[in-house]
Amino acid sequence: MARRLWLNDIRAQKVRHGYGHVPVEDHEVADNRPSTETNILARQVFDMIQALPTAQRMTALLVYVEGRPYREAAEILDIPIGTVMSRLASVRKAIAAQVDETGNPK
């Protein structure tokens, strides 16, 4: 532990004295933002989900957006887990009917 503290102190001193700084030009900074096309597609899919009947929409949002397990979604909605699976199958079918073979909305 003492060694780790000592190393941290050495690093901190280098930064304080300007030895720890590296010009930003020396490094590539990745742009991790989603592309414009990704944002447009996500918006279109979200609009499709919003157009679903309330029961299907709530189930899809709980499972696909919030990432809740089927069992937890069933408890939240106070329905059997089989109903959750059935609603999600209907959601997938409804959205698939609205997109072409390449995955783009019709």
Buried (B, 14 or more C-beta within 10 A) or exposed (E): EEEEEEEEEEEEEEEEEEEEEEEEEEEEEEEEEEEEEEEEBEEBBEEBBEEBEEBBBBBBBBBBEEEBEBEBBBEBBEBEBEBBBBBBEBBEEBBEEEBEEEEEEE
